[in-house]
Amino acid sequence: MSTLFAFLHHLSALTLVSALAIEFTLIRQELTLSSARGLQFTDLVLGIAAGTLLVIGLLSIVPSLEFLSWRGALTAGPAPTIDARKLRLVTGIIHGELFTVVIILLCAAIKARGGWV
């Protein structure tokens, strides 16, 4: 799980840096309809990447704390127990994080193709 979070973190960070570089390049050129659309889309990608870094970082605390609380049970031998409500919360957060990875990859593919046009 920590590998997934590390991957998402790096992917988001690289996406953010790439979007900033693209914005820097586009804003220095003459503003055309195409470059304005590119700036608008690139800014959207940048916002998603920044938001993902923040949200995923904060959300991952919940599952991490739960998993850390299992130390005693794992040392003693039996499998740890988790109540249904907490399991739904942890599962929901992990699903949300996976969905966010898909959205980031979709945005990257769209950008690589020059946008929706």
Chimera marker file (.cmm) of the C-alpha trace (Angstrom):
<marker_set name="trace">
<marker id="1" x="0.000" y="0.000" z="0.000" r="1" g="1" b="0" radius="0.5"/>
<marker id="2" x="2.811" y="2.431" z="0.808" r="1" g="1" b="0" radius="0.5"/>
<marker id="3" x="4.259" y="1.756" z="-2.642" r="1" g="1" b="0" radius="0.5"/>
<marker id="4" x="0.965" y="2.819" z="-4.205" r="1" g="1" b="0" radius="0.5"/>
<marker id="5" x="0.937" y="6.018" z="-2.167" r="1" g="1" b="0" radius="0.5"/>
<marker id="6" x="4.545" y="6.738" z="-3.086" r="1" g="1" b="0" radius="0.5"/>
<marker id="7" x="3.731" y="6.207" z="-6.765" r="1" g="1" b="0" radius="0.5"/>
<marker id="8" x="0.698" y="8.489" z="-6.566" r="1" g="1" b="0" radius="0.5"/>
<marker id="9" x="2.696" y="11.121" z="-4.722" r="1" g="1" b="0" radius="0.5"/>
<marker id="10" x="5.483" y="11.081" z="-7.307" r="1" g="1" b="0" radius="0.5"/>
<marker id="11" x="3.072" y="11.014" z="-10.217" r="1" g="1" b="0" radius="0.5"/>
<marker id="12" x="1.164" y="13.984" z="-8.815" r="1" g="1" b="0" radius="0.5"/>
<marker id="13" x="4.334" y="15.911" z="-8.046" r="1" g="1" b="0" radius="0.5"/>
<marker id="14" x="5.760" y="15.326" z="-11.529" r="1" g="1" b="0" radius="0.5"/>
<marker id="15" x="2.430" y="16.250" z="-13.099" r="1" g="1" b="0" radius="0.5"/>
<marker id="16" x="2.380" y="19.469" z="-11.084" r="1" g="1" b="0" radius="0.5"/>
<marker id="17" x="5.937" y="20.389" z="-12.134" r="1" g="1" b="0" radius="0.5"/>
<marker id="18" x="5.205" y="19.537" z="-15.764" r="1" g="1" b="0" radius="0.5"/>
<marker id="19" x="2.044" y="21.629" z="-15.763" r="1" g="1" b="0" radius="0.5"/>
<marker id="20" x="3.938" y="24.581" z="-14.318" r="1" g="1" b="0" radius="0.5"/>
<marker id="21" x="6.606" y="24.260" z="-17.020" r="1" g="1" b="0" radius="0.5"/>
<marker id="22" x="3.944" y="24.145" z="-19.735" r="1" g="1" b="0" radius="0.5"/>
<marker id="23" x="2.176" y="27.187" z="-18.270" r="1" g="1" b="0" radius="0.5"/>
<marker id="24" x="5.493" y="29.031" z="-18.119" r="1" g="1" b="0" radius="0.5"/>
<marker id="25" x="6.144" y="28.261" z="-21.788" r="1" g="1" b="0" radius="0.5"/>
<marker id="26" x="2.634" y="29.074" z="-22.991" r="1" g="1" b="0" radius="0.5"/>
<marker id="27" x="2.325" y="32.366" z="-21.122" r="1" g="1" b="0" radius="0.5"/>
<marker id="28" x="5.559" y="33.659" z="-22.659" r="1" g="1" b="0" radius="0.5"/>
<marker id="29" x="4.222" y="33.181" z="-26.180" r="1" g="1" b="0" radius="0.5"/>
<marker id="30" x="1.751" y="35.348" z="-28.003" r="1" g="1" b="0" radius="0.5"/>
<marker id="31" x="-1.688" y="34.611" z="-26.614" r="1" g="1" b="0" radius="0.5"/>
<marker id="32" x="-3.776" y="32.821" z="-29.219" r="1" g="1" b="0" radius="0.5"/>
<marker id="33" x="-7.010" y="30.888" z="-28.996" r="1" g="1" b="0" radius="0.5"/>
<marker id="34" x="-5.028" y="27.666" z="-28.945" r="1" g="1" b="0" radius="0.5"/>
<marker id="35" x="-2.523" y="28.786" z="-26.311" r="1" g="1" b="0" radius="0.5"/>
<marker id="36" x="-5.323" y="30.215" z="-24.140" r="1" g="1" b="0" radius="0.5"/>
<marker id="37" x="-7.107" y="26.854" z="-24.256" r="1" g="1" b="0" radius="0.5"/>
<marker id="38" x="-3.835" y="25.129" z="-23.487" r="1" g="1" b="0" radius="0.5"/>
<marker id="39" x="-3.252" y="27.392" z="-20.495" r="1" g="1" b="0" radius="0.5"/>
<marker id="40" x="-6.750" y="26.796" z="-19.210" r="1" g="1" b="0" radius="0.5"/>
<marker id="41" x="-6.445" y="23.026" z="-19.477" r="1" g="1" b="0" radius="0.5"/>
<marker id="42" x="-2.913" y="22.980" z="-18.078" r="1" g="1" b="0" radius="0.5"/>
<marker id="43" x="-4.073" y="24.984" z="-15.099" r="1" g="1" b="0" radius="0.5"/>
<marker id="44" x="-6.831" y="22.429" z="-14.520" r="1" g="1" b="0" radius="0.5"/>
<marker id="45" x="-4.264" y="19.619" z="-14.560" r="1" g="1" b="0" radius="0.5"/>
<marker id="46" x="-2.063" y="21.587" z="-12.168" r="1" g="1" b="0" radius="0.5"/>
<marker id="47" x="-4.976" y="22.112" z="-9.785" r="1" g="1" b="0" radius="0.5"/>
<marker id="48" x="-5.905" y="18.441" z="-9.852" r="1" g="1" b="0" radius="0.5"/>
<marker id="49" x="-2.299" y="17.409" z="-9.181" r="1" g="1" b="0" radius="0.5"/>
<marker id="50" x="-1.933" y="19.894" z="-6.312" r="1" g="1" b="0" radius="0.5"/>
<marker id="51" x="-5.257" y="18.864" z="-4.843" r="1" g="1" b="0" radius="0.5"/>
<marker id="52" x="-4.353" y="15.207" z="-5.142" r="1" g="1" b="0" radius="0.5"/>
<marker id="53" x="-1.085" y="15.720" z="-3.320" r="1" g="1" b="0" radius="0.5"/>
<marker id="54" x="-2.902" y="17.444" z="-0.501" r="1" g="1" b="0" radius="0.5"/>
<marker id="55" x="-5.996" y="15.239" z="-0.308" r="1" g="1" b="0" radius="0.5"/>
<marker id="56" x="-4.259" y="11.899" z="-0.761" r="1" g="1" b="0" radius="0.5"/>
<marker id="57" x="-1.649" y="12.911" z="1.795" r="1" g="1" b="0" radius="0.5"/>
<marker id="58" x="-4.315" y="13.765" z="4.341" r="1" g="1" b="0" radius="0.5"/>
<marker id="59" x="-6.638" y="10.875" z="3.552" r="1" g="1" b="0" radius="0.5"/>
<marker id="60" x="-3.921" y="8.272" z="3.790" r="1" g="1" b="0" radius="0.5"/>
<marker id="61" x="-3.571" y="9.091" z="7.489" r="1" g="1" b="0" radius="0.5"/>
<marker id="62" x="-6.830" y="7.251" z="8.285" r="1" g="1" b="0" radius="0.5"/>
<marker id="63" x="-5.835" y="3.829" z="6.873" r="1" g="1" b="0" radius="0.5"/>
<marker id="64" x="-2.278" y="4.239" z="8.147" r="1" g="1" b="0" radius="0.5"/>
<marker id="65" x="-3.443" y="4.850" z="11.711" r="1" g="1" b="0" radius="0.5"/>
<marker id="66" x="-5.742" y="1.834" z="11.509" r="1" g="1" b="0" radius="0.5"/>
<marker id="67" x="-2.974" y="-0.415" z="10.193" r="1" g="1" b="0" radius="0.5"/>
<marker id="68" x="-0.557" y="0.832" z="12.855" r="1" g="1" b="0" radius="0.5"/>
<marker id="69" x="-3.109" y="0.024" z="15.560" r="1" g="1" b="0" radius="0.5"/>
<marker id="70" x="-2.834" y="-3.659" z="14.577" r="1" g="1" b="0" radius="0.5"/>
<marker id="71" x="0.748" y="-3.996" z="15.842" r="1" g="1" b="0" radius="0.5"/>
<marker id="72" x="-0.214" y="-5.637" z="19.121" r="1" g="1" b="0" radius="0.5"/>
<marker id="73" x="-2.613" y="-8.100" z="17.522" r="1" g="1" b="0" radius="0.5"/>
<marker id="74" x="-0.092" y="-9.055" z="14.853" r="1" g="1" b="0" radius="0.5"/>
<marker id="75" x="2.600" y="-9.625" z="17.453" r="1" g="1" b="0" radius="0.5"/>
<marker id="76" x="0.254" y="-11.756" z="19.576" r="1" g="1" b="0" radius="0.5"/>
<marker id="77" x="-0.664" y="-13.930" z="16.629" r="1" g="1" b="0" radius="0.5"/>
<marker id="78" x="-4.359" y="-13.696" z="15.792" r="1" g="1" b="0" radius="0.5"/>
<marker id="79" x="-5.548" y="-11.598" z="12.883" r="1" g="1" b="0" radius="0.5"/>
<marker id="80" x="-6.591" y="-8.090" z="13.877" r="1" g="1" b="0" radius="0.5"/>
<marker id="81" x="-10.271" y="-7.228" z="14.022" r="1" g="1" b="0" radius="0.5"/>
<marker id="82" x="-11.869" y="-4.181" z="12.460" r="1" g="1" b="0" radius="0.5"/>
<marker id="83" x="-15.478" y="-3.154" z="12.937" r="1" g="1" b="0" radius="0.5"/>
<marker id="84" x="-17.724" y="-2.840" z="9.881" r="1" g="1" b="0" radius="0.5"/>
<marker id="85" x="-17.959" y="0.972" z="10.045" r="1" g="1" b="0" radius="0.5"/>
<marker id="86" x="-14.177" y="1.436" z="10.189" r="1" g="1" b="0" radius="0.5"/>
<marker id="87" x="-13.685" y="-1.129" z="7.423" r="1" g="1" b="0" radius="0.5"/>
<marker id="88" x="-16.112" y="0.778" z="5.165" r="1" g="1" b="0" radius="0.5"/>
<marker id="89" x="-14.257" y="4.028" z="5.890" r="1" g="1" b="0" radius="0.5"/>
<marker id="90" x="-10.800" y="2.606" z="5.186" r="1" g="1" b="0" radius="0.5"/>
<marker id="91" x="-12.027" y="0.777" z="2.082" r="1" g="1" b="0" radius="0.5"/>
<marker id="92" x="-13.774" y="3.912" z="0.809" r="1" g="1" b="0" radius="0.5"/>
<marker id="93" x="-10.640" y="5.997" z="1.241" r="1" g="1" b="0" radius="0.5"/>
<marker id="94" x="-8.495" y="3.449" z="-0.584" r="1" g="1" b="0" radius="0.5"/>
<marker id="95" x="-11.045" y="3.278" z="-3.416" r="1" g="1" b="0" radius="0.5"/>
<marker id="96" x="-11.044" y="7.073" z="-3.608" r="1" g="1" b="0" radius="0.5"/>
<marker id="97" x="-7.276" y="7.141" z="-3.825" r="1" g="1" b="0" radius="0.5"/>
<marker id="98" x="-7.310" y="4.559" z="-6.620" r="1" g="1" b="0" radius="0.5"/>
<marker id="99" x="-9.960" y="6.552" z="-8.485" r="1" g="1" b="0" radius="0.5"/>
<marker id="100" x="-7.769" y="9.639" z="-8.167" r="1" g="1" b="0" radius="0.5"/>
<marker id="101" x="-4.862" y="7.785" z="-9.775" r="1" g="1" b="0" radius="0.5"/>
<marker id="102" x="-7.103" y="6.920" z="-12.725" r="1" g="1" b="0" radius="0.5"/>
<marker id="103" x="-8.164" y="10.565" z="-13.108" r="1" g="1" b="0" radius="0.5"/>
<marker id="104" x="-4.557" y="11.742" z="-12.999" r="1" g="1" b="0" radius="0.5"/>
<marker id="105" x="-3.571" y="9.210" z="-15.671" r="1" g="1" b="0" radius="0.5"/>
<marker id="106" x="-6.570" y="10.237" z="-17.796" r="1" g="1" b="0" radius="0.5"/>
<marker id="107" x="-5.574" y="13.898" z="-17.578" r="1" g="1" b="0" radius="0.5"/>
<marker id="108" x="-2.006" y="13.021" z="-18.539" r="1" g="1" b="0" radius="0.5"/>
<marker id="109" x="-3.205" y="11.065" z="-21.589" r="1" g="1" b="0" radius="0.5"/>
<marker id="110" x="-5.511" y="13.913" z="-22.633" r="1" g="1" b="0" radius="0.5"/>
<marker id="111" x="-2.686" y="16.420" z="-22.284" r="1" g="1" b="0" radius="0.5"/>
<marker id="112" x="-0.277" y="14.207" z="-24.220" r="1" g="1" b="0" radius="0.5"/>
<marker id="113" x="-2.763" y="14.202" z="-27.085" r="1" g="1" b="0" radius="0.5"/>
<marker id="114" x="-3.082" y="17.985" z="-27.011" r="1" g="1" b="0" radius="0.5"/>
<marker id="115" x="-6.377" y="18.160" z="-25.142" r="1" g="1" b="0" radius="0.5"/>
<marker id="116" x="-9.864" y="17.232" z="-26.192" r="1" g="1" b="0" radius="0.5"/>
<marker id="117" x="-9.530" y="18.922" z="-29.596" r="1" g="1" b="0" radius="0.5"/>
<link id1="1" id2="2" r="1" g="1" b="0" radius="0.2"/>
<link id1="2" id2="3" r="1" g="1" b="0" radius="0.2"/>
<link id1="3" id2="4" r="1" g="1" b="0" radius="0.2"/>
<link id1="4" id2="5" r="1" g="1" b="0" radius="0.2"/>
<link id1="5" id2="6" r="1" g="1" b="0" radius="0.2"/>
<link id1="6" id2="7" r="1" g="1" b="0" radius="0.2"/>
<link id1="7" id2="8" r="1" g="1" b="0" radius="0.2"/>
<link id1="8" id2="9" r="1" g="1" b="0" radius="0.2"/>
<link id1="9" id2="10" r="1" g="1" b="0" radius="0.2"/>
<link id1="10" id2="11" r="1" g="1" b="0" radius="0.2"/>
<link id1="11" id2="12" r="1" g="1" b="0" radius="0.2"/>
<link id1="12" id2="13" r="1" g="1" b="0" radius="0.2"/>
<link id1="13" id2="14" r="1" g="1" b="0" radius="0.2"/>
<link id1="14" id2="15" r="1" g="1" b="0" radius="0.2"/>
<link id1="15" id2="16" r="1" g="1" b="0" radius="0.2"/>
<link id1="16" id2="17" r="1" g="1" b="0" radius="0.2"/>
<link id1="17" id2="18" r="1" g="1" b="0" radius="0.2"/>
<link id1="18" id2="19" r="1" g="1" b="0" radius="0.2"/>
<link id1="19" id2="20" r="1" g="1" b="0" radius="0.2"/>
<link id1="20" id2="21" r="1" g="1" b="0" radius="0.2"/>
<link id1="21" id2="22" r="1" g="1" b="0" radius="0.2"/>
<link id1="22" id2="23" r="1" g="1" b="0" radius="0.2"/>
<link id1="23" id2="24" r="1" g="1" b="0" radius="0.2"/>
<link id1="24" id2="25" r="1" g="1" b="0" radius="0.2"/>
<link id1="25" id2="26" r="1" g="1" b="0" radius="0.2"/>
<link id1="26" id2="27" r="1" g="1" b="0" radius="0.2"/>
<link id1="27" id2="28" r="1" g="1" b="0" radius="0.2"/>
<link id1="28" id2="29" r="1" g="1" b="0" radius="0.2"/>
<link id1="29" id2="30" r="1" g="1" b="0" radius="0.2"/>
<link id1="30" id2="31" r="1" g="1" b="0" radius="0.2"/>
<link id1="31" id2="32" r="1" g="1" b="0" radius="0.2"/>
<link id1="32" id2="33" r="1" g="1" b="0" radius="0.2"/>
<link id1="33" id2="34" r="1" g="1" b="0" radius="0.2"/>
<link id1="34" id2="35" r="1" g="1" b="0" radius="0.2"/>
<link id1="35" id2="36" r="1" g="1" b="0" radius="0.2"/>
<link id1="36" id2="37" r="1" g="1" b="0" radius="0.2"/>
<link id1="37" id2="38" r="1" g="1" b="0" radius="0.2"/>
<link id1="38" id2="39" r="1" g="1" b="0" radius="0.2"/>
<link id1="39" id2="40" r="1" g="1" b="0" radius="0.2"/>
<link id1="40" id2="41" r="1" g="1" b="0" radius="0.2"/>
<link id1="41" id2="42" r="1" g="1" b="0" radius="0.2"/>
<link id1="42" id2="43" r="1" g="1" b="0" radius="0.2"/>
<link id1="43" id2="44" r="1" g="1" b="0" radius="0.2"/>
<link id1="44" id2="45" r="1" g="1" b="0" radius="0.2"/>
<link id1="45" id2="46" r="1" g="1" b="0" radius="0.2"/>
<link id1="46" id2="47" r="1" g="1" b="0" radius="0.2"/>
<link id1="47" id2="48" r="1" g="1" b="0" radius="0.2"/>
<link id1="48" id2="49" r="1" g="1" b="0" radius="0.2"/>
<link id1="49" id2="50" r="1" g="1" b="0" radius="0.2"/>
<link id1="50" id2="51" r="1" g="1" b="0" radius="0.2"/>
<link id1="51" id2="52" r="1" g="1" b="0" radius="0.2"/>
<link id1="52" id2="53" r="1" g="1" b="0" radius="0.2"/>
<link id1="53" id2="54" r="1" g="1" b="0" radius="0.2"/>
<link id1="54" id2="55" r="1" g="1" b="0" radius="0.2"/>
<link id1="55" id2="56" r="1" g="1" b="0" radius="0.2"/>
<link id1="56" id2="57" r="1" g="1" b="0" radius="0.2"/>
<link id1="57" id2="58" r="1" g="1" b="0" radius="0.2"/>
<link id1="58" id2="59" r="1" g="1" b="0" radius="0.2"/>
<link id1="59" id2="60" r="1" g="1" b="0" radius="0.2"/>
<link id1="60" id2="61" r="1" g="1" b="0" radius="0.2"/>
<link id1="61" id2="62" r="1" g="1" b="0" radius="0.2"/>
<link id1="62" id2="63" r="1" g="1" b="0" radius="0.2"/>
<link id1="63" id2="64" r="1" g="1" b="0" radius="0.2"/>
<link id1="64" id2="65" r="1" g="1" b="0" radius="0.2"/>
<link id1="65" id2="66" r="1" g="1" b="0" radius="0.2"/>
<link id1="66" id2="67" r="1" g="1" b="0" radius="0.2"/>
<link id1="67" id2="68" r="1" g="1" b="0" radius="0.2"/>
<link id1="68" id2="69" r="1" g="1" b="0" radius="0.2"/>
<link id1="69" id2="70" r="1" g="1" b="0" radius="0.2"/>
<link id1="70" id2="71" r="1" g="1" b="0" radius="0.2"/>
<link id1="71" id2="72" r="1" g="1" b="0" radius="0.2"/>
<link id1="72" id2="73" r="1" g="1" b="0" radius="0.2"/>
<link id1="73" id2="74" r="1" g="1" b="0" radius="0.2"/>
<link id1="74" id2="75" r="1" g="1" b="0" radius="0.2"/>
<link id1="75" id2="76" r="1" g="1" b="0" radius="0.2"/>
<link id1="76" id2="77" r="1" g="1" b="0" radius="0.2"/>
<link id1="77" id2="78" r="1" g="1" b="0" radius="0.2"/>
<link id1="78" id2="79" r="1" g="1" b="0" radius="0.2"/>
<link id1="79" id2="80" r="1" g="1" b="0" radius="0.2"/>
<link id1="80" id2="81" r="1" g="1" b="0" radius="0.2"/>
<link id1="81" id2="82" r="1" g="1" b="0" radius="0.2"/>
<link id1="82" id2="83" r="1" g="1" b="0" radius="0.2"/>
<link id1="83" id2="84" r="1" g="1" b="0" radius="0.2"/>
<link id1="84" id2="85" r="1" g="1" b="0" radius="0.2"/>
<link id1="85" id2="86" r="1" g="1" b="0" radius="0.2"/>
<link id1="86" id2="87" r="1" g="1" b="0" radius="0.2"/>
<link id1="87" id2="88" r="1" g="1" b="0" radius="0.2"/>
<link id1="88" id2="89" r="1" g="1" b="0" radius="0.2"/>
<link id1="89" id2="90" r="1" g="1" b="0" radius="0.2"/>
<link id1="90" id2="91" r="1" g="1" b="0" radius="0.2"/>
<link id1="91" id2="92" r="1" g="1" b="0" radius="0.2"/>
<link id1="92" id2="93" r="1" g="1" b="0" radius="0.2"/>
<link id1="93" id2="94" r="1" g="1" b="0" radius="0.2"/>
<link id1="94" id2="95" r="1" g="1" b="0" radius="0.2"/>
<link id1="95" id2="96" r="1" g="1" b="0" radius="0.2"/>
<link id1="96" id2="97" r="1" g="1" b="0" radius="0.2"/>
<link id1="97" id2="98" r="1" g="1" b="0" radius="0.2"/>
<link id1="98" id2="99" r="1" g="1" b="0" radius="0.2"/>
<link id1="99" id2="100" r="1" g="1" b="0" radius="0.2"/>
<link id1="100" id2="101" r="1" g="1" b="0" radius="0.2"/>
<link id1="101" id2="102" r="1" g="1" b="0" radius="0.2"/>
<link id1="102" id2="103" r="1" g="1" b="0" radius="0.2"/>
<link id1="103" id2="104" r="1" g="1" b="0" radius="0.2"/>
<link id1="104" id2="105" r="1" g="1" b="0" radius="0.2"/>
<link id1="105" id2="106" r="1" g="1" b="0" radius="0.2"/>
<link id1="106" id2="107" r="1" g="1" b="0" radius="0.2"/>
<link id1="107" id2="108" r="1" g="1" b="0" radius="0.2"/>
<link id1="108" id2="109" r="1" g="1" b="0" radius="0.2"/>
<link id1="109" id2="110" r="1" g="1" b="0" radius="0.2"/>
<link id1="110" id2="111" r="1" g="1" b="0" radius="0.2"/>
<link id1="111" id2="112" r="1" g="1" b="0" radius="0.2"/>
<link id1="112" id2="113" r="1" g="1" b="0" radius="0.2"/>
<link id1="113" id2="114" r="1" g="1" b="0" radius="0.2"/>
<link id1="114" id2="115" r="1" g="1" b="0" radius="0.2"/>
<link id1="115" id2="116" r="1" g="1" b="0" radius="0.2"/>
<link id1="116" id2="117" r="1" g="1" b="0" radius="0.2"/>
</marker_set>
